């Protein structure tokens, strides 16, 4: 008894659909229409229009400075007025973080106040939240002062084109004519 040859299986069709990671990044994948990816993209757009990381570090520094005086008695280095000053400084820093986040136009004032409150927390509140809160507050305040809003894409594109054109014309050597002396 002879067996008939088995038909060869056809090779798999070429993958014409984009990879899932690429599809979700470009917004054309199967999950792109869901509410979660749209909310994430909207949050990303909103976050890029303000000094988000400066507000986050300032708020975390204020949180550490505020809650360290509430620690058990054995972990507190200074009791009494220092505890109250630490809680007031922590609340001030958290308020500055909200101001930085919600009113980016006031970031300079809020950043300077955050740096001053962070440095003032060193003698007033348990070594500035055991140095961690003070470091985070100064870092966030400095980031808030130095943050610049992103320029619109159209301006950047025009500027890149102008720079590329100027670079290309400057890099192109002048044609050498016959009979001219080249130094």
Buried (B, 14 or more C-beta within 10 A) or exposed (E): EEEEEEEEEEEEEEEEEEEEEEBBEEEEBEEBEEEEBEEEEEEEEEBEEBBBBBBBBBBBBBBBBBBBBEEEEEEBEBEEEBBEBBBBBBBBBBBBBBBBBEEBEBBEBBBBBBBBBBBBBBEBBBBBBBEBBBBBBBBBBBBBBEBEEEEEEEEEEEEEEEEEEEEEEEEEEEEEEEEEEEE
